[in-house]
């Protein structure tokens, strides 16, 4: 018995060392690439949200902006100020998977491989340093996994309070957090020994804290005609005219490309398998992990039959699925062979994606190479800073597209008051409400790769001067930036609201 305990302890210590070495190495690597690669357009948008803190925003809850705003209190406002949040969050989510496997499932090996799985997919590599609303969602979703498993068999309040805080802060991070709730409900209601929990104080403390997380979002939407909810229902999840096969094929292709050709189907297999076996074996912990993943996986698959689903939307559900998959991969006598075949293709794709992002070595057409989104914006910023200096550091910079507008603001060093999006998309619908450009004003119009819209707006001015600048990275032309100085506005421009 003593020898078995010693062996188990040594096994845990071994995987502790492996996990922390692996995580520290990735952390340092991500610090490097976060400074080397430019911000993505979406990241600059979240940075602009952080420059204008609010209770919520048109297309996202406020947590990502709040956290960036908090980090921006540190002087400098570099790219690392935006990305350190995600680098740290990914390390934390990996730790939660490892700790859940080690402490709750008594399987440190599975916990380690689940953390490896999280980081060794193309999506995991990208979301490991690129800041999006998925960043705080990953923090609080993973925290909820660990805390709820601990809460189930704890008669004290503490883990229920942590779970409630995780749910509330998750709601403030991304609307996907609502899909955590079915896992909690199913786990409690399925097993008779837990049903009494709905009458306890600790359960209702969790519910209250979770509900409090929705208050800022509801309050902001009450003031803005519920535009966030309308946007999510009418734009994000509304059906389209494409065929079911087109929508579903795009969804499956996106998941295979970002998760892996072998890993994604195995995630489904292992999660469904454990959902059934855990129920039969009265194993509430693994049952919860399976049913935390399945509602979101099923919801987005069903929605993909009629709508366009972005590849990252369902991926938060894979956190618990990865833990269950890692256990299946590590079954005695089959572990390493399964691991190589299931995780290996994902890791290869991830390495290729990172190499391409850093070097642009593959001759991909620009329309198919999303790595280009990480290049060339600093060059654009240098150009725009010089134009801003030449025009007296006072003109309004207007762009076609909200993310190009915010990239202009970040890399040209412009205050929020001198940045606008011509069609008032995204949260510019709120920021530009009632904004008017007065007659006689000049304006700098920034456009990417095309000038038709610029010329249409230029007709409203007495004169204009247009220049085009080719942007290069790794020796190849990646885009053209058009900058049009429009002079003496004839009639006022009322931005859309």
VMD Tcl script that draws the C-alpha trace (Angstrom):
set ca {
  {0.00 0.00 0.00}
  {2.77 2.41 0.96}
  {4.58 1.64 -2.29}
  {1.42 2.38 -4.30}
  {0.94 5.71 -2.53}
  {4.59 6.60 -3.16}
  {4.26 5.62 -6.83}
  {1.10 7.72 -7.24}
  {2.80 10.66 -5.56}
  {5.83 10.37 -7.85}
  {3.51 10.16 -10.88}
  {1.73 13.37 -9.84}
  {5.04 15.11 -9.20}
  {6.28 14.04 -12.65}
  {3.26 15.47 -14.45}
  {3.41 18.60 -12.28}
  {6.93 19.21 -13.60}
  {5.93 18.43 -17.18}
  {2.90 20.73 -17.01}
  {4.72 23.72 -15.55}
  {7.67 23.33 -17.93}
  {5.34 23.09 -20.93}
  {3.21 26.04 -19.79}
  {6.17 28.28 -18.93}
  {7.78 27.60 -22.33}
  {4.59 28.50 -24.18}
  {4.10 31.57 -22.00}
  {7.54 32.93 -22.93}
  {7.05 32.13 -26.62}
  {3.72 33.93 -26.64}
  {5.26 36.97 -25.01}
  {7.62 37.14 -27.97}
  {5.07 36.72 -30.74}
  {2.66 39.12 -29.06}
  {5.15 41.90 -29.69}
  {6.48 40.62 -33.02}
  {3.12 40.23 -34.77}
  {0.78 43.19 -35.24}
  {-2.64 43.35 -33.62}
  {-5.49 41.73 -35.48}
  {-8.28 44.08 -36.59}
  {-10.59 42.64 -33.93}
  {-8.03 43.26 -31.18}
  {-7.80 46.93 -32.07}
  {-11.59 47.09 -31.84}
  {-11.56 45.69 -28.30}
  {-8.80 48.17 -27.45}
  {-11.06 50.99 -28.64}
  {-13.88 49.60 -26.50}
  {-11.48 49.79 -23.57}
  {-10.70 53.44 -24.37}
  {-14.39 54.20 -23.99}
  {-15.52 52.14 -20.97}
  {-19.24 51.48 -20.69}
  {-21.64 49.09 -18.98}
  {-21.83 47.02 -22.16}
  {-21.43 47.35 -25.93}
  {-23.34 46.82 -29.15}
  {-21.84 43.47 -30.15}
  {-20.21 42.17 -26.95}
  {-20.54 42.22 -23.18}
  {-18.01 44.49 -21.46}
  {-15.53 42.20 -19.67}
  {-12.80 42.12 -22.34}
  {-12.88 45.92 -22.57}
  {-12.91 46.31 -18.78}
  {-9.86 44.08 -18.38}
  {-7.91 45.80 -21.17}
  {-8.83 49.17 -19.63}
  {-7.50 47.96 -16.28}
  {-4.21 46.80 -17.81}
  {-3.90 50.10 -19.71}
  {-3.48 51.84 -16.36}
  {0.09 50.55 -16.58}
  {1.98 53.20 -18.61}
  {2.97 52.35 -22.18}
  {-0.13 51.10 -24.01}
  {1.84 48.57 -26.05}
  {0.55 45.48 -27.83}
  {1.55 43.50 -24.77}
  {-0.91 45.57 -22.73}
  {-3.65 44.04 -24.87}
  {-2.27 40.53 -25.24}
  {-0.88 39.75 -21.77}
  {-4.49 39.17 -20.74}
  {-4.85 36.28 -23.18}
  {-1.40 34.82 -22.58}
  {-2.17 34.64 -18.87}
  {-5.74 33.42 -19.40}
  {-4.62 30.54 -21.60}
  {-2.08 29.45 -19.01}
  {-4.81 29.61 -16.37}
  {-7.28 27.57 -18.46}
  {-4.57 24.96 -19.02}
  {-3.88 24.86 -15.29}
  {-7.58 24.32 -14.56}
  {-7.70 21.34 -16.91}
  {-4.59 19.91 -15.33}
  {-5.82 20.55 -11.77}
  {-9.24 19.07 -12.54}
  {-7.66 15.90 -13.89}
  {-5.20 15.68 -11.00}
  {-7.42 16.71 -8.07}
  {-10.95 15.73 -9.12}
  {-10.48 12.77 -11.46}
  {-7.32 11.42 -9.80}
  {-5.63 11.35 -13.19}
  {-2.73 13.80 -13.45}
  {-1.65 12.24 -16.75}
  {-5.00 12.98 -18.37}
  {-4.94 16.49 -16.92}
  {-1.54 17.10 -18.48}
  {-2.56 15.83 -21.91}
  {-5.77 17.86 -21.78}
  {-3.65 20.98 -21.23}
  {-1.42 19.94 -24.15}
  {-4.51 19.41 -26.28}
  {-5.78 22.90 -25.44}
  {-2.56 24.48 -26.67}
  {-1.68 22.24 -29.60}
  {-4.46 23.04 -32.04}
  {-4.44 25.90 -34.57}
  {-7.28 27.53 -32.60}
  {-5.43 27.03 -29.32}
  {-2.29 28.63 -30.70}
  {-4.16 31.64 -32.08}
  {-6.43 32.11 -29.08}
  {-3.37 31.64 -26.87}
  {-2.13 35.16 -27.58}
  {-4.82 37.02 -29.58}
  {-7.23 38.84 -27.30}
  {-10.94 38.42 -27.95}
  {-14.05 38.06 -25.74}
  {-13.17 34.36 -25.69}
  {-10.27 35.32 -23.43}
  {-12.26 36.25 -20.30}
  {-14.83 33.59 -21.24}
  {-12.07 30.95 -21.02}
  {-11.03 32.26 -17.61}
  {-14.47 32.04 -16.07}
  {-15.70 28.94 -17.94}
  {-12.65 26.98 -16.80}
  {-12.94 28.35 -13.26}
  {-16.58 27.24 -13.27}
  {-15.56 23.71 -14.26}
  {-13.25 23.29 -11.31}
  {-15.40 25.10 -8.74}
  {-18.66 23.31 -9.57}
  {-17.06 19.87 -9.38}
  {-15.68 20.83 -5.98}
  {-19.03 22.33 -4.92}
  {-21.12 19.25 -5.67}
  {-19.94 17.36 -2.60}
  {-19.10 20.31 -0.36}
  {-21.72 21.45 2.14}
  {-19.95 24.76 2.66}
  {-20.76 27.86 0.65}
  {-17.32 28.72 -0.72}
  {-17.23 26.68 -3.95}
  {-20.85 27.58 -4.74}
  {-19.91 31.25 -4.36}
  {-16.92 30.77 -6.68}
  {-19.17 29.04 -9.23}
  {-21.69 31.88 -9.03}
  {-18.92 34.45 -9.53}
  {-17.60 32.45 -12.48}
  {-21.06 32.34 -14.07}
  {-21.69 36.04 -13.46}
  {-18.31 37.17 -14.77}
  {-18.65 34.74 -17.68}
  {-21.96 36.38 -18.59}
  {-20.11 39.70 -18.63}
  {-17.54 38.13 -20.98}
  {-19.55 36.53 -23.79}
  {-23.15 35.48 -24.34}
  {-21.97 31.88 -24.85}
  {-21.71 31.58 -21.06}
  {-25.44 30.84 -20.95}
  {-24.54 27.42 -22.37}
  {-22.76 26.57 -19.09}
  {-26.10 26.57 -17.27}
  {-27.56 23.35 -18.81}
  {-24.51 21.41 -17.61}
  {-25.09 22.55 -14.04}
  {-28.83 21.88 -14.20}
  {-28.49 18.44 -15.80}
  {-25.84 17.34 -13.30}
  {-27.99 18.34 -10.31}
  {-31.30 17.02 -11.60}
  {-30.07 13.71 -13.03}
  {-28.77 12.31 -9.74}
  {-31.35 11.94 -6.99}
  {-28.79 12.55 -4.24}
  {-28.18 16.09 -5.56}
  {-31.73 17.27 -6.24}
  {-32.15 18.61 -2.71}
  {-29.45 21.18 -3.49}
  {-31.98 23.43 -5.23}
  {-33.51 24.10 -1.81}
  {-30.23 25.06 -0.13}
  {-28.79 28.47 0.60}
  {-25.52 27.72 -1.21}
  {-27.36 26.90 -4.44}
  {-29.28 30.17 -4.39}
  {-26.13 32.12 -3.56}
  {-24.70 30.73 -6.81}
  {-27.86 31.68 -8.72}
  {-27.89 35.21 -7.27}
  {-24.24 35.88 -8.12}
  {-24.75 34.50 -11.63}
  {-27.78 36.75 -12.15}
  {-25.89 39.83 -10.94}
  {-23.52 39.38 -13.88}
  {-26.31 40.16 -16.31}
  {-27.31 43.44 -14.66}
  {-24.82 45.76 -16.45}
  {-25.73 44.23 -19.82}
  {-29.46 44.58 -19.25}
  {-29.06 48.11 -17.88}
  {-27.06 49.23 -20.95}
  {-29.49 47.59 -23.37}
  {-32.46 49.26 -21.68}
  {-30.80 52.58 -22.51}
  {-30.06 51.59 -26.13}
  {-33.29 49.98 -27.36}
  {-32.02 46.43 -26.69}
  {-29.68 46.63 -29.66}
  {-27.26 43.95 -28.42}
  {-29.98 41.32 -28.18}
  {-31.43 42.34 -31.54}
  {-27.98 42.11 -33.10}
  {-27.32 38.63 -31.69}
  {-30.70 37.26 -32.76}
  {-31.11 39.06 -36.07}
  {-27.52 39.05 -37.34}
  {-25.51 36.36 -35.57}
  {-28.02 33.52 -35.38}
  {-30.48 34.43 -38.13}
  {-30.89 31.97 -40.97}
  {-29.49 32.53 -44.45}
  {-30.45 31.48 -47.94}
  {-27.62 28.99 -48.41}
  {-28.30 25.25 -48.48}
  {-28.02 23.08 -45.38}
  {-25.06 21.24 -46.92}
  {-23.27 24.53 -47.61}
  {-23.75 25.79 -44.05}
  {-22.95 22.47 -42.41}
  {-19.97 21.82 -44.65}
  {-18.50 25.21 -43.81}
  {-19.05 24.56 -40.09}
  {-17.44 21.11 -40.15}
  {-14.56 22.36 -42.28}
  {-13.96 25.19 -39.83}
  {-13.88 22.82 -36.86}
  {-11.59 20.31 -38.59}
  {-9.26 23.11 -39.66}
  {-9.04 24.79 -36.26}
  {-9.24 21.74 -33.95}
  {-7.77 18.96 -36.08}
  {-8.77 16.26 -38.54}
  {-8.63 13.51 -35.93}
  {-9.09 15.40 -32.65}
  {-12.44 17.01 -33.44}
  {-14.34 13.78 -34.18}
  {-12.65 12.08 -31.21}
  {-13.85 14.91 -28.95}
  {-17.40 14.07 -29.99}
  {-16.86 10.33 -29.59}
  {-15.28 10.53 -26.14}
  {-17.80 13.04 -24.79}
  {-20.85 11.04 -25.91}
  {-19.26 7.80 -24.68}
  {-18.55 9.29 -21.22}
  {-21.99 10.92 -20.98}
  {-23.55 7.45 -21.15}
  {-20.97 5.50 -19.13}
  {-20.83 8.13 -16.35}
  {-24.62 7.98 -16.00}
  {-24.55 4.19 -15.74}
  {-21.67 4.26 -13.26}
  {-23.21 7.00 -11.12}
  {-20.14 9.18 -11.78}
  {-21.41 12.72 -11.36}
  {-18.08 14.43 -12.05}
  {-17.50 12.98 -15.50}
  {-21.22 13.21 -16.24}
  {-21.05 16.95 -15.54}
  {-17.96 17.37 -17.72}
  {-19.71 15.60 -20.61}
  {-22.94 17.54 -20.27}
  {-21.09 20.81 -19.91}
  {-19.72 20.23 -23.42}
  {-22.66 18.61 -25.21}
  {-25.29 21.40 -25.02}
  {-22.98 23.92 -26.69}
  {-21.69 21.39 -29.21}
  {-25.23 20.36 -30.14}
  {-26.54 23.92 -30.17}
  {-23.94 25.23 -32.62}
  {-24.16 22.15 -34.81}
  {-27.94 22.57 -35.05}
  {-27.60 26.31 -35.69}
  {-25.03 25.57 -38.42}
  {-27.80 23.87 -40.43}
  {-29.31 27.27 -41.19}
  {-26.74 29.95 -40.27}
  {-23.10 30.81 -40.63}
  {-21.21 29.78 -37.48}
  {-17.77 31.24 -36.87}
  {-15.17 28.58 -36.12}
  {-14.41 29.88 -32.62}
  {-17.98 30.05 -31.31}
  {-18.40 26.44 -30.07}
  {-14.82 25.96 -28.94}
  {-15.22 26.93 -25.31}
  {-17.27 23.74 -24.92}
  {-14.25 21.68 -25.88}
  {-12.46 22.46 -22.59}
  {-14.25 19.76 -20.61}
  {-14.45 17.52 -23.69}
  {-10.64 17.65 -23.92}
  {-10.34 16.39 -20.36}
  {-12.59 13.43 -21.09}
  {-10.80 12.76 -24.37}
  {-7.43 12.85 -22.62}
  {-8.65 10.18 -20.16}
  {-9.75 7.98 -23.05}
  {-6.42 8.50 -24.82}
  {-4.50 7.56 -21.68}
  {-6.21 4.24 -21.05}
  {-3.72 1.58 -20.02}
  {-1.72 0.04 -22.84}
  {-3.07 2.35 -25.54}
  {-2.14 5.82 -24.37}
  {0.84 7.02 -26.40}
  {-0.25 5.42 -29.66}
  {-3.66 7.04 -29.37}
  {-2.13 10.35 -28.34}
  {0.17 10.43 -31.37}
  {-2.63 9.69 -33.81}
  {-5.24 11.96 -32.27}
  {-3.22 14.99 -31.10}
  {-0.38 14.69 -33.62}
  {-2.24 16.02 -36.70}
  {-3.55 18.97 -34.67}
  {-0.06 19.77 -33.41}
  {1.33 19.65 -36.95}
  {-1.39 22.02 -38.15}
  {-0.66 24.31 -35.21}
  {3.06 24.41 -36.00}
  {2.35 25.16 -39.67}
  {-0.04 27.94 -38.65}
  {2.52 29.52 -36.32}
  {5.32 29.31 -38.89}
  {3.07 30.88 -41.52}
  {2.02 33.65 -39.14}
  {5.64 34.47 -38.37}
  {7.12 34.14 -41.86}
  {4.33 34.12 -44.49}
  {6.44 31.46 -46.19}
  {3.56 29.54 -47.80}
  {2.42 31.01 -51.15}
  {-1.23 31.26 -50.17}
  {-3.56 33.65 -52.02}
  {-4.27 36.75 -49.90}
  {-7.98 35.93 -49.68}
  {-7.16 32.57 -48.04}
  {-4.31 33.60 -45.75}
  {-5.67 34.83 -42.42}
  {-2.07 35.31 -41.23}
  {-2.01 38.56 -43.21}
  {-4.28 40.04 -40.55}
  {-1.23 40.03 -38.26}
  {1.03 42.01 -40.58}
  {1.45 45.48 -42.03}
  {-0.57 47.61 -39.64}
  {2.48 49.23 -38.06}
  {3.59 50.32 -41.53}
  {0.17 51.81 -42.10}
  {0.44 53.59 -38.76}
  {3.76 55.19 -39.73}
  {2.18 56.53 -42.92}
  {-0.89 57.87 -41.13}
  {1.14 59.50 -38.35}
  {3.07 61.47 -40.96}
  {-0.13 62.49 -42.75}
  {-1.64 63.53 -39.42}
  {1.44 65.66 -38.66}
  {1.31 67.30 -42.09}
  {-2.36 68.21 -41.64}
  {-1.90 69.75 -38.20}
  {-2.87 66.83 -35.92}
  {-6.50 67.95 -35.89}
  {-8.50 66.24 -38.65}
  {-11.04 63.47 -38.30}
  {-9.83 60.10 -39.69}
  {-12.72 58.14 -41.19}
  {-12.45 54.53 -42.36}
  {-14.61 52.05 -44.19}
  {-15.08 49.29 -41.62}
  {-15.03 49.46 -37.84}
  {-11.89 47.40 -37.40}
  {-9.93 49.45 -39.95}
  {-11.06 52.56 -38.08}
  {-9.75 51.20 -34.79}
  {-6.49 50.00 -36.37}
  {-6.12 53.56 -37.65}
  {-6.73 54.88 -34.16}
  {-4.24 52.53 -32.50}
  {-1.32 52.64 -34.93}
  {-1.69 56.32 -35.85}
  {-1.92 57.28 -32.19}
  {-5.21 59.15 -32.57}
  {-7.64 60.06 -29.78}
  {-11.09 58.47 -29.91}
  {-12.61 61.84 -30.82}
  {-10.74 61.84 -34.15}
  {-11.66 58.32 -35.29}
  {-14.92 57.39 -37.04}
  {-16.40 54.62 -39.19}
  {-18.29 55.95 -42.17}
  {-21.27 53.57 -41.91}
  {-21.36 53.45 -38.09}
  {-20.96 49.67 -37.80}
  {-20.34 47.88 -34.50}
  {-20.25 50.09 -31.43}
  {-19.69 53.10 -33.69}
  {-23.49 53.00 -33.95}
  {-23.49 54.23 -30.37}
  {-20.39 56.42 -30.38}
  {-21.38 58.31 -33.55}
  {-25.04 58.77 -32.71}
  {-25.90 62.36 -33.51}
  {-22.35 63.17 -34.67}
  {-22.18 65.75 -37.48}
  {-19.23 66.88 -39.57}
  {-19.79 70.56 -40.18}
  {-19.59 72.30 -43.60}
  {-16.13 73.61 -44.38}
  {-14.43 70.72 -42.53}
  {-11.62 68.57 -43.89}
  {-11.50 64.81 -43.43}
  {-8.95 62.02 -43.95}
  {-10.55 58.93 -45.45}
  {-8.66 55.63 -45.04}
  {-9.60 52.69 -47.21}
  {-8.08 49.26 -47.77}
  {-7.47 47.93 -51.29}
  {-10.29 49.88 -52.92}
  {-11.27 53.49 -53.48}
  {-14.85 53.40 -54.82}
  {-16.37 54.38 -51.48}
  {-13.78 57.12 -51.00}
  {-14.66 58.70 -54.33}
  {-18.34 58.61 -53.48}
  {-17.72 60.56 -50.31}
  {-15.19 62.86 -52.00}
  {-17.99 64.26 -54.18}
  {-19.37 65.96 -51.06}
  {-16.19 68.05 -50.72}
  {-14.82 70.87 -52.86}
  {-11.56 69.05 -53.53}
  {-9.60 65.98 -52.56}
  {-6.14 64.44 -52.87}
  {-5.79 60.65 -52.92}
  {-2.65 58.59 -52.39}
  {-2.15 54.84 -52.33}
  {0.48 53.02 -50.30}
  {1.49 49.41 -50.87}
  {2.15 47.49 -47.65}
  {4.78 44.74 -47.68}
  {5.72 42.03 -45.21}
  {8.20 39.16 -45.58}
  {9.01 40.48 -49.04}
  {5.48 40.26 -50.42}
  {2.78 42.82 -51.00}
  {-0.09 42.11 -48.63}
  {-2.45 45.06 -49.10}
  {-2.87 48.58 -50.41}
  {-3.92 51.44 -48.14}
  {-5.63 54.38 -49.81}
  {-5.61 57.72 -47.99}
  {-7.79 60.54 -49.30}
  {-7.56 64.06 -47.91}
  {-11.00 65.59 -48.52}
  {-11.17 69.40 -48.24}
  {-14.00 71.84 -47.49}
  {-17.16 69.83 -46.92}
  {-20.09 71.30 -48.86}
  {-23.02 70.02 -46.78}
  {-22.96 68.53 -43.26}
  {-22.40 64.79 -42.90}
  {-24.75 63.10 -40.46}
  {-23.19 59.79 -39.48}
  {-25.61 56.88 -39.40}
  {-27.03 55.88 -36.03}
}
mol new
graphics top color blue
foreach p $ca { graphics top sphere $p radius 0.5 }
foreach p [lrange $ca 0 end-1] q [lrange $ca 1 end] { graphics top cylinder $p $q radius 0.2 }
display resetview
